[in-house]
Amino acid sequence: MSNSITFRTDTDGVTDPKGFFASAASADIRKKQNERLDTGVVYSTVPCAAAGVFTKNAVKAAPVLDCERVLRLRGPVHGVVANSGNANACTGTQGIADSLSMIRTAETASGSPRDSFLVCSTGRIGDLLPMDRITPVVHSVAEKAKDGEREGSLFANCILTSDTRKKTCTATFVVNGRTVTVGGAAKGAGMIQPNMATMLAFITTDIETDSETLQKILKESVKHSFNAITVDGDMSTNDTVLLLANGQSGVSLDETSVDLFSEALFQVCDCLADKIVADGERITKVVEIIIEGAANEREAENVSRAIGNSLLVKTSWYGNDPNWGRLMDALGYAEAQIDQYAIDINYNDVPALVAGNPVPENKPKWKEIVSKPRFTIRIDMNQGDGSFRLRASDLTEGYVDFNKSE
């Protein structure tokens, strides 16, 4: 299936599918006066079906609540307005008013109907948006997008906060001679924990479908991509993944195209999720934790998260220490069916534990593997058919320094 899909990274992302346009500019939200891009719009010339997956945090930022409201209306969507540098979270009734104002400004400037725009914000929690600076910039970039600007890369840059680089990718496939494109952009580097993280992801496609079908496919893709990563175990107030489909490819989502589209969408989500972990705040390693043979998928996920969020485990990775005893300790409290005398642990393909028995002669190989910037830990619980993959990072003193209060 994946051999039929062409995949590229570091692309224009959201403006690669037909009929999507974008623009971005600086509203000086951070008050740095450095003209850093912080406000952008993605716009479709025709109405889109739309889907979204959001944080499970009980404290939700005003833009998350607005996105959920607009999607519940099940009406046509024309675009998204977004800003970085300020999360518009925990900002009371003023924050709600400001979020709606961003939507209305984008709709007016682009000539779109009421409640046809979604809104996202990311950045510092608890500060009010500087609407006197944001409103005219939203109006300007929405007009540019309506006039045909294809500044997908600028949009990908305008959503960044503590990120060190933009995150974009694009997948294409052909059905009956017509090309379908899926393009995406994301941001995220800290407060990264499944369900989701301080992350935003924007995905566009020119396939034709309805919002209900789009929602089902997006939810499944997010489950094994954005919801299968962790940097520091913190769940944010603003996490959002949005997917817009405008039908401009001329290809409908049906039994002929659904498998290809689902695979293309997953590849985009998975690539963006990987880019988020790899850009984690001051990390030095990305570790793929693969749990197999658990009693069920839920328990496999429990084990992977216990390991991926363990401070003892994460700091041992940073110290290039293959301390598999810490893995055993973490999986022991993971609320999963365990027989410690049946567990196999491998670093890449090198055994550390076989049926509960250590393999100490492999220690030099373990240490070499853990010293690399990327490696895999594979654990077979030998209890059933449950499996789960989680991407995690190490934890460094640089993370602590970076996140100290100003």
C-alpha positions in Angstrom: 0.0 0.0 0.0 2.6 2.5 1.0 4.6 1.8 -2.2 1.7 3.6 -4.1 2.2 6.8 -2.1 4.8 9.4 -2.8 6.0 11.0 0.4 8.1 14.2 0.9 9.2 16.1 3.9 10.2 19.7 4.5 7.6 20.8 1.9 5.1 23.7 1.8 2.7 21.4 3.7 -0.8 22.9 3.9 -0.7 24.7 0.6 0.4 21.6 -1.4 -3.2 20.3 -1.9 -5.2 22.0 -4.7 -7.3 25.0 -3.7 -5.5 25.8 -0.4 -3.8 29.1 0.3 -2.0 30.6 3.3 -0.2 33.7 4.5 1.5 34.8 7.7 2.9 37.9 9.3 4.1 39.4 12.6 1.8 41.0 15.2 4.7 41.2 17.6 2.7 39.1 20.1 5.8 38.4 22.1 6.6 42.1 22.3 10.2 41.4 21.1 9.9 43.8 18.2 11.9 41.3 16.1 9.3 40.8 13.4 9.1 37.1 14.2 6.1 35.5 12.4 3.3 34.8 14.8 -0.1 35.0 13.0 -1.3 33.1 10.0 -4.3 31.9 8.0 -5.0 28.8 5.9 -7.8 29.3 3.4 -9.7 27.2 0.9 -11.4 28.7 -2.1 -14.3 26.3 -1.7 -16.0 25.0 1.5 -14.3 22.1 3.3 -15.4 19.1 5.3 -13.6 19.3 8.6 -12.5 17.2 11.5 -10.6 17.7 14.7 -9.0 16.0 17.7 -8.3 17.9 20.8 -6.7 17.8 24.2 -8.4 15.7 26.9 -7.2 18.3 29.5 -10.3 19.5 31.5 -8.8 23.0 31.3 -9.3 23.9 27.6 -8.1 27.1 26.0 -10.7 29.4 24.4 -9.7 28.5 20.8 -10.1 24.7 21.6 -13.7 25.4 22.8 -14.4 27.5 19.6 -13.1 24.8 17.3 -15.2 22.2 19.1 -18.2 24.5 18.7 -17.7 25.2 15.0 -17.2 21.5 14.3 -20.4 20.6 16.1 -22.3 22.8 13.7 -21.2 20.4 10.9 -21.3 23.3 8.5 -18.8 24.1 5.7 -15.4 25.3 6.8 -13.2 27.7 4.8 -10.1 28.0 6.9 -8.1 28.3 10.0 -6.6 31.4 11.8 -3.7 30.7 14.2 -1.2 32.5 16.4 1.8 31.7 18.4 3.4 33.4 21.4 0.2 33.4 23.5 -2.1 30.4 24.2 -5.2 32.4 25.1 -5.7 29.8 27.8 -7.0 30.6 31.3 -8.0 34.0 30.2 -11.6 34.1 31.3 -14.4 35.7 29.4 -12.1 38.1 27.6 -10.2 35.2 26.2 -13.5 33.7 24.8 -14.3 37.1 23.2 -10.9 37.4 21.7 -11.0 33.9 20.2 -14.3 34.6 18.5 -13.0 38.0 17.3 -10.1 36.3 15.5 -12.6 34.0 13.8 -14.9 36.8 12.8 -12.0 39.0 11.5 -10.7 36.1 9.3 -14.2 35.4 8.0 -14.8 39.0 7.1 -11.5 39.6 5.4 -11.8 36.4 3.3 -15.4 36.9 2.5 -16.4 33.7 4.2 -19.7 32.8 5.9 -20.2 33.0 9.6 -18.8 30.1 11.6 -16.7 28.9 8.7 -13.3 29.4 10.3 -11.5 27.5 13.1 -9.0 29.1 15.4 -5.8 28.0 17.2 -3.4 29.6 19.7 -0.2 28.4 21.3 2.3 30.0 23.7 2.3 31.3 27.2 -0.8 30.5 29.4 -2.6 33.1 31.4 -1.8 36.3 29.3 -4.5 38.2 27.4 -4.0 38.4 23.6 -2.8 41.9 22.3 -5.9 42.2 20.1 -5.0 45.8 19.1 -2.0 44.3 17.2 -3.5 40.9 16.2 -6.7 42.1 14.6 -5.2 44.1 11.8 -2.7 41.4 11.0 -5.3 38.7 10.9 -7.3 40.9 8.5 -4.2 41.4 6.3 -3.1 37.7 6.1 -6.7 36.5 5.5 -7.0 38.9 2.6 -3.6 37.7 1.2 -4.7 34.1 1.5 -8.0 34.9 -0.3 -6.0 36.6 -3.1 -4.1 33.4 -3.7 -0.9 33.6 -1.6 0.6 30.1 -1.2 2.9 30.8 1.7 2.6 27.4 3.3 6.2 27.5 4.7 5.6 30.9 6.3 2.4 29.6 7.9 4.4 26.6 9.3 6.9 29.0 10.8 4.3 31.4 12.3 3.0 28.7 14.6 6.3 27.8 16.2 7.1 28.6 19.9 10.1 26.8 21.5 10.5 24.8 18.3 13.9 25.1 16.6 12.6 24.3 13.1 9.4 24.1 11.0 7.7 20.8 10.6 6.0 20.0 7.3 5.4 17.0 5.0 3.3 16.0 2.1 1.9 12.7 0.7 0.4 12.1 -2.7 -1.3 9.2 -4.5 -3.1 8.6 -7.8 -6.6 7.3 -8.3 -7.8 6.8 -11.9 -5.3 9.3 -13.2 -6.1 12.0 -10.7 -3.7 13.0 -7.9 -4.8 13.3 -4.3 -2.5 15.4 -2.0 -2.3 15.4 1.8 -0.2 18.2 3.3 0.6 19.0 6.9 2.3 21.4 9.3 2.8 21.1 13.0 4.4 22.7 16.0 5.5 21.3 19.3 8.6 20.8 21.4 7.7 21.0 25.1 4.6 19.9 27.2 4.5 16.9 25.0 2.4 14.0 26.3 -0.2 11.8 24.6 -3.7 13.1 24.4 -2.0 15.3 23.0 0.7 17.8 23.8 1.5 21.5 23.5 1.1 20.9 19.9 -0.9 22.1 16.9 -1.2 20.2 13.7 -2.9 21.4 10.5 -3.6 19.0 7.7 -5.2 19.7 4.4 -6.3 17.5 1.5 -8.0 17.9 -1.8 -10.0 14.6 -1.6 -13.8 14.8 -1.5 -15.6 13.5 1.6 -17.9 14.4 4.4 -16.9 15.5 7.9 -18.2 12.4 9.7 -16.1 10.1 7.6 -13.1 12.4 7.9 -13.4 12.5 11.7 -13.3 8.7 12.0 -10.2 8.4 9.8 -8.4 11.3 11.6 -9.1 9.9 15.0 -7.5 6.5 14.1 -4.5 8.2 12.6 -4.0 10.4 15.7 -4.2 7.4 18.0 -1.0 5.9 16.7 0.9 9.1 15.9 0.3 12.3 17.8 -1.2 10.3 20.7 1.8 8.0 20.8 4.6 10.4 21.7 6.0 11.9 24.9 8.7 14.3 25.8 8.0 15.4 29.4 4.7 13.9 30.3 2.7 17.2 30.5 -0.6 17.5 28.8 -1.5 20.9 27.5 -4.6 23.1 27.3 -4.4 23.9 23.6 -3.6 20.6 21.8 -5.4 20.5 18.4 -5.2 18.5 15.2 -7.4 19.8 12.4 -8.0 18.2 9.0 -9.7 20.1 6.1 -10.8 18.4 2.8 -12.0 20.5 -0.1 -12.6 18.0 -2.8 -10.6 19.9 -5.5 -8.7 16.8 -6.7 -11.9 15.4 -8.2 -11.4 12.1 -6.3 -14.1 11.0 -3.8 -13.3 9.1 -0.7 -14.8 5.6 -1.4 -13.9 2.0 -1.3 -11.4 2.6 -4.1 -9.5 5.4 -2.4 -10.1 4.9 1.3 -7.2 2.7 2.1 -4.7 4.9 0.1 -6.1 8.0 1.8 -5.9 6.5 5.3 -2.3 5.4 4.7 -1.3 8.8 3.3 -2.9 10.6 6.2 -1.2 8.3 8.7 2.1 8.9 7.1 1.7 12.6 7.4 0.6 12.4 11.0 3.3 10.0 11.9 6.0 12.1 10.3 4.9 15.3 12.0 4.7 13.4 15.4 8.2 12.2 14.9 9.4 15.7 14.1 7.8 17.0 17.3 9.6 14.4 19.5 12.9 15.0 17.6 12.6 18.7 18.3 11.9 18.2 22.0 13.2 20.9 24.3 16.9 20.3 24.7 16.7 16.6 24.1 19.6 14.5 22.8 17.8 11.2 22.0 14.6 9.8 20.4 13.7 6.4 21.7 11.1 4.1 20.0 9.5 1.9 22.7 7.7 -1.1 21.2 5.7 -3.3 23.5 4.6 -6.7 22.2 2.9 -9.7 23.8 0.9 -7.7 26.3 -2.5 -9.1 27.5 -4.2 -6.4 25.4 -3.5 -3.1 23.6 -4.5 -1.0 26.6 -1.9 -2.8 28.8 0.7 -2.5 26.1 0.1 1.2 26.1 0.2 1.4 29.9 3.7 -0.2 29.9 5.0 2.0 27.1 3.9 5.2 28.8 5.2 4.1 32.2 8.7 3.6 30.6 8.6 6.6 28.3 7.6 9.0 31.1 9.9 7.6 33.9 12.4 10.3 34.9 14.8 7.6 36.0 14.6 5.9 32.6 14.8 9.2 30.6 17.8 10.4 32.5 19.6 7.1 32.1 19.2 7.5 28.4 20.7 10.9 28.6 23.7 9.4 30.4 24.1 6.7 27.8 23.3 4.1 30.4 21.5 0.9 29.2 20.0 0.5 32.6 17.3 -2.1 31.7 16.5 -2.6 35.4 14.8 0.8 35.4 12.7 -0.5 32.4 11.6 -3.5 34.5 10.8 -1.3 37.5 8.6 1.0 35.3 6.7 -1.8 33.6 6.1 -3.4 37.1 3.9 -0.4 38.1 2.2 0.0 34.8 -1.1 -1.7 35.7 -0.5 -4.6 33.3 -0.5 -8.4 33.5 3.1 -9.3 34.1 5.2 -12.4 34.7 8.7 -11.1 35.3 10.2 -14.5 34.4 8.7 -14.4 30.9 9.8 -10.9 29.8 12.2 -10.3 26.9 14.0 -7.0 26.4 16.0 -6.0 23.4 18.0 -2.8 22.6 17.5 -2.7 18.8 18.1 -6.4 18.1 20.5 -7.1 21.0 19.0 -9.1 23.9 19.3 -7.6 27.5 16.8 -10.0 29.1 15.5 -13.3 27.8 12.6 -15.0 29.6 13.6 -13.0 32.7 17.3 -14.0 32.5 19.9 -11.2 32.1 22.4 -11.4 29.2 25.3 -9.4 30.8 27.8 -10.3 28.1 25.9 -8.0 25.8 26.4 -4.9 27.9 29.0 -3.3 25.7 26.6 -3.5 22.7 23.7 -2.1 24.8 25.9 0.9 25.8 26.9 1.5 22.2 23.3 1.5 21.1 22.1 3.8 23.9 24.8 6.3 23.0 23.2 6.8 19.6 20.7 9.7 18.9 18.0 7.2 18.0 17.4 3.6 19.1 14.6 1.1 19.8 13.7 -0.7 22.9 11.6 -3.8 22.2 9.9 -5.6 25.0 7.9 -8.8 24.7 5.6 -9.4 27.7 4.6 -12.9 26.4 1.1 -12.5 27.9 -1.1 -12.1 24.8 -1.4 -10.2 21.5 -1.5 -6.6 22.7 1.0 -4.2 21.2 1.8 -0.5 21.2 4.5 1.8 19.9 5.5 5.0 21.7 8.1 7.6 20.8 9.9 9.2 23.7 12.9 11.3 24.5 15.6 11.6 27.1 15.5 14.4 29.7 18.4 16.8 30.2 19.5 19.6 32.4 19.0 21.8 29.4 15.3 21.1 29.6 15.3 22.3 33.2 17.2 25.5 32.4 15.0 26.2 29.4 11.8 25.9 31.4 12.7 27.9 34.5 10.3 30.8 35.1 11.3 34.1 33.6 
